[in-house]
Amino acid sequence: MKLFKKYNLPQQGFTLVELMIAVAIASIVMAVVAITFTSQEKSYSAQDQIVEMQQNLRAGMDLMTREIRMASYTPVLDNVNDLSGGLQANFAVNSLTFINEIDTAGTLQTVQYLMFDYYNNDDPALLDLCRQVDGGTSFPIVENVEAIEFRYLYFDPNQTFNGQPSDIPIETTDQEKVELVQISMLVRAERQEPGFVNTLEYFPASCPQQPGAPDYSCIEGIGSPWDLNPGTANSIAPNDDFRRRLLVVNVNLRN
């Protein structure tokens, strides 16, 4: 029979210094994790707003481009010498109305794009681009629009530049001459992004710029929606924590 001797071993544990070191290391690790998470969340939020803005802007522009291209397209009525269809532009910079045929029976449809506060935004400078058909209910197609411009252009075959035929379109107020509708639209993010600094400036197509020599005279002024810093001369880069996107599209009319 074997006898086992019981030994009283000394109890082992952590000293106070070791515990403090472990707590310090754990705190550093948690701080790094928290900073990384916050940074990733901020980046995700920013990218989400950018995608939302671009999708909102491009979807609305795509719809307008397809419809405006068909403005004055009335093959059935033209064949019976009825020229009642066409671009009914009042040459306002923030609205457009046109008529075209929608079926083989010669049925006309009147479409209007206009700006108003559909969602009752708190910011009076922020409107929505809406679409109205035959004077009915208007529905928004682009939200959070800060500024929009419609320009009406045509190509003059007699226009020359340095002795050569010029393909630069000329702005017109003659409805019969309009061949090209140029749309400039500036949209803003729905939410602010604290710490975001915007260094870009936004100009509509009617205000072309030369590299290194910006000209602010064509957008500054009382009531100008393109002047994002009213009262500040020669400085329109908005630093209000909002992201923005500008899109300029040329739409050639089919007829």
Summary of the structure (lengths in Angstrom):
residues: 255
radius of gyration: 30.5
end to end distance: 113.5
largest distance: 124.8
contacts: 641
relative contact order: 0.14
helix: 24%
strand: 26%
